[in-house]
Amino acid sequence: MRRMKKMSIARYISMHFIGITFAAAVLMALFITYFSNVAIESDFKKQIRKESRYDYINIKEKKGEIRVSDDFVYEDEGIVKVILDAEGNLVKGTYPDERLEKLKPRPKMVREVRCGRVKYYIYDRSIIKGDENGNSRVVAYIRSMVNRGNLSSGYRTLKYASYICAAAIVLIATVLASVFSRRIVVPLRQICDTSEKIGLEKDLSKRIEYDGMFREIEILAQANNRMLDRLEEMFEKQKQFSSDVTHELRTPVAVIMAQCQYARKHINNKEEFDEAISLIERQVKKTNDIISQILQLARLDQDRIRIDFEYVDVKDIVEEVCDNEKLHDEKNIDLRLSLENAEARVDVGLIMAAIRNVINNALKYSYENSVVDVVLKKRDGAVELMVRDYGRGMSEEEKKHIFDRFYRADKARNSEGFGLGLSITARIMEIHSGTITVESEEKKGSTFYLTIPERI
């Protein structure tokens, strides 16, 4: 594929603006040239007819002899007149070119006659006289002639004036194109320079500032700033993610290493050895769980998990999750269920994981011997699951980060979980075109809402 030749926006705008203006100026000059020529010729033809209209007063015919008054004007404003007899022979006046003398009279029409390189307009007006019997006859002709070159002198002036105007317009357009293209290009160059500087200095905190008049450039600057905001946020999350993963994995690995070293040096009986192996096994399981959740989240982010949507009763999934959680509950928490039959098109495995994460989170932050309410119902074409605990609750600041990866409200690393469950749940709800929201108040508990559309 042939690559287009690159050029600056300023040059592109200037070239096209000047080209369009030049074409318009040329068309304007041609338009003026053509229509002024037509108008001038039309006016002249009217004038040449008008000039000879009243000349018959100065011409008399008596006994076959044509007499011309001294008041007759033979040349005026470039129009040359001669008097011809009825047969077209010259009686009075002088032809501007002898070759015109051979032309036969043709009254009532303006002719264009070429004599060499010169063109003439010729108009013959007949002089008619009546006799004693009431008959009319032509006694003479007044022939009016004008050199077209004389006529064109005014036309040429107008033509050259139009050419000068066209050239002036193109010159002005060139200057304006340079000025306007500069006004457009300068902020674009600032955007490019800022972007390049950000790339070279790797400083994502910088932003593109634009306070000009062009809305499109403002939109471009805002789009770049939004992109930079997102990139900065992504890099910060990546740094935090790397730090959190390192911290989460370092703890069980350190415990395993310490336990192995202790066992090698100090353990001499089977009971202590079994206890050490059990501790190592728990830490390995914890490490494996962290890695599994990280991999699951990565696959969800990269859309590498096969999604199998099917219509199921979400009530069955909630009941299965709750039954399983009761088996592992060590805090004697009562799960109060209020479940309606509610069908939705979901991926069973993913929705089960999302529901499990939310209920597990409620159990984790509830007090011993307390209650967690689980309510499932239909609402406005969607299935809504509410999970409410009456535990420690969250502050407004904690709610802002509750779906961030590796975030835990207690800030401590010794509690159960890794801070990935709600992040995974949020991504699963996004895949199902659903939502997850939270309401919470400190020391009063939290309420999570999962909303899944019945049809995707």
N, C-alpha and C positions, 0 to 999 in steps of 0.2 A: 504494500500500500504506500502510495506516494505521500510523503510528509509535506504539510503546508509550510511555506516559508514564513518564518516568524518576523514580526515587526512590532514596533511600539504602538500603544493605543493612540498616543498623540499623533504619530505619523499617519496611522490608519484614519483617524477622524479628520485630520487636515486634508489628506488626499481625497477622501470621498466628499467632504464638504466643498472643497475647491472644485472638484470634478463636476459635482451637481450644479454648483453655481455657474461654472464656465458653460456647461451645456445649456442652462437656463438663459444665460446672457447671450449666447450665440443664437438660440431660438428667438429671443427677444429682438436681436438685431435683424435677423431674417424676416421676422414678422413685420417689424417696422419698415424694412426695405421693401418688402412685397406690397404691403397694403398702402404704404405712402405713395408708391409708384402708381398703383391702380387708382388711388384717390386723385393724385395730381393729373394723371392722364384724363380721367373722367372730368375733372374740373376744367381742364384745358379744352376738351372737346365742346363742353358747354360754352366756354368763353369764345372759342373761335366761331361758333355759330352766332353767338350774341353780337360779336364785333361787326359782322356784316349784315345784321338784321335791318338796320336803318340806313345803310349806304345807298339804297336805291333812290333816296331823295336827291342825291347828288349826281344821278345819272339820268340823262334824257336821250330820247331817240326821236329824231326829226328827219323825215324824208330819207330814211335808211342810214342816216349818219348818227353815230353815238357821240354824245357830248358829255364831258365829265366836268363837274364844277370844280372850281379852285379849292373848295372846302374839303374835298375828298382826301383822306389821309392814306397814303400808300404804305406806310410802315409805322407800327406803333407797338411798343413793348414786345418786340421780336416777331410780331405777326406782319408778314409781307403780303400786300394785296396787288392784284393785277386785274384789268378789265378785259374780258374776252367778248367777241361777237357771238352771234347765235351758232356759228359753226365751230367755235372754240379757238378762233384766231386771236392773237394778242392785239389789243387796241391801245391800251395805255398801261404803263408800269413796266417794271423790270423783274425778271425771274431771278431768284437766288442761284439757280442752276439751270443752264440752257436745256438740259435734258428733260426738265419738267414741262417744257413747251409742247412736247409731243403728246401729252396726256389729253384724252378727250374728256369733256365735262361730264361729271356724274353728280348731279345735284342731290341734296338731302342726305348725304352720307359723308362721314369723315374717313378718308383713306390714309393708309400708311404706305409711303412710297420710298424705296431705297434708291439712292443715286450714289453708286460707289459705296463708300463707308458711311455715308450720311443718310439718315432717315428723316423724312419730312411727313408732317401731318398736313393733309390738303382737304379743304372743304369748298365746294362750288355752290354758290347761291344764284339761282336764276332770277333775272329781271323780266317780268311778264307785263305785257301791255295789250289792252283790248283795242279792236278796230271799230269802224262805224257800224259794222254788222253785229257787234257784240261778241265776236270771236276773240279768244286770247292766244297770244303767241309769245315765245321767248325772243327777246330782242338782244339780250346780253347776259353775261355771267360775271359775278364777282368771285374771283378765286383767292381764298385766304390760305397762306402757307406759313409753316413755322418749322424751323430746324429743331429736331428732337434733342440735339445736343444742347441747344439753348435752354430747352425745357428741363433737361437733366441737371443743369447747374444747381438749381435749388434742391433737386432731388439728391444730388451728390452731397451737398452740404448736410442734409438731413441724415443721409446714410452714414457719412463719416462721423457725424455727431453721435449716432446710435452706436457705432463701433467704439468710439471713445468712451461712451457711457458704459458699454459692456466691459471694456478693459478696466475701467475704474471700479466697476462692481466686483470683478474678479480680484482686483488688488485689495479692495476693502474686505472681501470674503477671506482672502488669504490671511490678512492681519487678524480678523475676527476669529478665524479657525485656530490660529496659533494661540490667541488669548484664551478662548473657551476650552480648547483641548488641554492647555496648561492648567486651567482651573479644575478640570476633571482629573488630570493625570497626577497632579501634585498630591492630593490625598491618597490616591491609589499607591503612589510610590511610598508614602508614609506607612501605609498598611503593609506593603511588601518589606520595607526596611525593618519595621517592628517585628514582623513575622520572622525575618531572617536573623534578626538580633536575638530573638527568643530561642531560635534553633541553635545559634552559635554559643550563646551564653547558658543555654539550658535552664533559663529562668522562666518558669511557667506562671509566675505571679504578675508579670507585666501584661498590660492590656492595651488595645488599640483605641486611641482617643480620636473622635471625629465630631466636629461641631459645625460642619459646613451646611450648604443649602441642598445638596443632592440626596434625595431620599434613598436611592438605590445604594449609594456608597455607605450611607448610614446603616442600611440593612446588612450590607456585606460586613461592615465593622462589627455590628452586633452579633452576627452569625459567627465571626471569628472569635469574638470574646466568649460567646457561649461554648464554642468548641474548646477554647483554652480553659474555661472553667471546668468543663467536663474532664479534660485531660489532666488538669491539676488535681481534681478530685480523685480520678482513677489512679494517678501516681501516688497520691497520699494514701489511698486505700491499699494500693499494692505494697507500699512500704510498711503500712500497719499490718497488712496480711502476712507479709514475710516475717515481721517481728513476732506476731502472735503465733504463727505456725512454729517458729523456732522455739518460742517460750513453751508452747504446749507440748512439743515433742521432747524438749530438753529435760523437763521434769521427770517423765517416766523413764527416759533413758538414763538419767543420773541416778534414779532410784535403783534401776536394774544393775548398773555398774557398781554402785555402792554395796548392794546386797551380795553381788557376786564376790567382790573383794572381801567382804566380811565373812561370807561362807567359807572362802578358801583359807582364811587365817584362823577363824575362831570356832566354827561349828564342828563338833566332834560326835554328836548323837543324831539319830534319825529324826527325832521330833523337831529339833531346831532346823534340820535340813529341809524337812517337809514344809515347815513354816516359811522358810526363805524361798523355796520353789513356788509356793502359793502366792507370795508377794510378787515375785518376778512374773508369774503368770498373769496376775491382775494388771500389772503395769504394761505387759505386752498386749493384753486385750484392749487396754485403754488406748495405747498407741495405734493399734489396728483400727479401733473405732474412729479415732481422729482422721487417720488416712482415708478410711472408707467415706466419711462424710465430706472430706475435702475433694475426693475424686467424684463423688456424686454431684457436688455443687459445680465442679468444673465441667462435668458432662452436661448438666442442665444449662450452664452458661453458653456452652458451645453447641447446644442442640444435638448432642451426640447420643442422646437416649431415645430409643424408639418409643413413640407414643402410640398406644392402642386405645382409642376412644371407644366406649361402649355405653349403652344405657343400662344403668344399675340403680337400685334403691340405696341411696346414701345411708339410710337408716341401718342397713345390714353392716356396712363398713364401720359406722360409729360404734355399734354394739360389739363388734369383734374387737375393736381397739380397746374399748372400755373393759371388756372381759379380760383381755391380756394384761392391761395395766393393773387391774385389781390383784392379779396373781403375784405381781412384783411389788405391791405397795407395802412399805414397812412403817408408814406413819399413821395407819388406821384412818385414812381419809375416805369419806363417804362420797361416791360418785352418784349424784342425783340426776337421773335421766328423764327427759321429756322429749320423746322423739316421734315425729310424724313420718309417715311414708312420703318420701320425696325422691323422685327419679331425676337423674341428670346424666348428661353424656360426659363421662370422665375416663381417665386412665386409673384403673382401680389401684394399682400399686403406688402411683404417685400420690393420689388423694389419701390413701391410707397412711402414707408417710407424713403428709401434711397434718392430718388430724392427730396422729400419734404425737407429733412434735408439740402441737398446741396443748393437748391434754397433759402430756408429760411435763411441759413447762408449768402448767397450773399446779400440778401435784408437787413439783419441786419447790415452788415458792409458797406453798400453803403450810399453815401450822399443823402440828399433829392433832389428830382427832377432830379435824375441821371438815368442811364440805366443799365440793366442787360441783357446780351446776353445769350440765351439758344439755342444751336445748337445740333441737333440729326442727325447722319448719320451712314452709314455702312462703315466699314474699315477692310479689311483683315480677313473676316470671323467673325467679331465681330460687336457689336453695341456700338457706342461711343457717350456719352452725354457730351457736354462741357457747363459749366456754368461760365460765366465771369462777374465779377463786376469791377467797376472803383472807388472803395472806398479807404480805408486807406492802404490796402496791409499788408504784413507781412515781418519781417526780416528773415534771414536764421535761426536764433536760434528759432524763433517762429514756423517756418515750421517743425522743427524737432519734435515738441511736439503737432502739430495741431490735431493729431488723438489720443492723450492721453486722458484718461477719466477725466472729470471735468476741462480740460484745456480751458482757454479763453485768447485770445490774448491781450485783454485790461487789464488783471490782476485785474480788478475790479469785485466786486460781485454784483454791482447794475445794470448791464446791463441785457437785456433779455437773456433767455436761461441758461442752466446749464453746458455747456461744455460736453454733452454726445452725441449730435446729430451726430457728425462726427465719434465718436467711434462706434456708432451703425451702421452707414453707412459702415464703413470699415469692420465690421464683416459680414454684409449682403452681401457685394461684395465678401468676402472670401467664403461664403456659395455658391455663384453662380459661383465660380471659376473665378471671375472677379477681377478688380483692381480699386483703386482710387488713383489718383495722383494730385499734386497741383503745380502750378507755381505762384509765387507772387513776387511783388516788392513794397517796401514801397512807399506810396503816389500815386501808380499807379494802385493798385487793385490786385485781385487774380483770377486765373482760375483753376477750378476743372474739372478733367476728370474722368468720370465713364465709364469703358469698360466692356462689358458683352459679353461673347462668345455666338454665335447664338445657339450652341448645347452644352449641358453639358454631 
